[in-house]
Amino acid sequence: MKTITLSIPNISCNHCVMTVQREAGFVDGADFVSGDVAAKTATFQVASDEALTALKSMLAEAGYPAS
């Protein structure tokens, strides 16, 4: 597993962080670590590049595109 931090500009409150956390739970090989509302970032552990791609896709579908 590797730890990555993604920029998610649509994060504006703790509810947004909880939504990102919930969506990450639907992706095999991706685990939510933490979210930072002020920095508009979220940190995850991902098992593979495929899991990272799936995570970004899931977040975009939920209205939280990440880079």
N, C-alpha and C positions, 0 to 999 in steps of 0.2 A: 504494500500500500504506500502511496505517496500522498503527501499533504499539499493541497493547492488552495490559494485564495483567489476568488473570482470577484471582479467588479460587477456589481448589480445596481445600476443607476436607479431602478424603480423602487428600491428599498427606502421607505420613508418613516417607518415606525416598527415597533416590536411585533405588531401583528404581521407585518410583511416578513419579518425574520421567521416567525412561526410558520407562515405559509411556505417559505423556501425550505424550511426544515422538513415539513410534511411532504412536500414534493420530492425531496431528495430520498425520502424513505421508500419511494416507489421504484427506485433505480437500483438494480442488482450491482453490487460492487462499488457503491457510493454511500458514504456515511457523512452526515452533517456534523461539524465540530463546533462552530460558533458563527455568530453574525454580529456585524457592527453597523448600527444604524447611521452613526455620524460619518463613517468612512464609506458607507454604501457598499460593503463587501460581505462575503460569506466565505468561510473556510470549510473545506471538505477533505475527507480521505477518499481516494479513489484507487481501485485495484488495477485499472488498465486504461489505456487510451479510449477503448470502446465504452467503458463506463463513464468517462469524462464527456464523451460525445453524447451519450444517452442523457446524462445529467443536464447538459446545456440545452438539449432539445426539450426535455421535460420542463425546465425552468422557463424557456421561451414560450411554450404552450400555456403556462400558467400566468404569463404576463410579466415575467421577470427575466428578460434576456440578459445573459451573462457573458463577460469576456475576460 
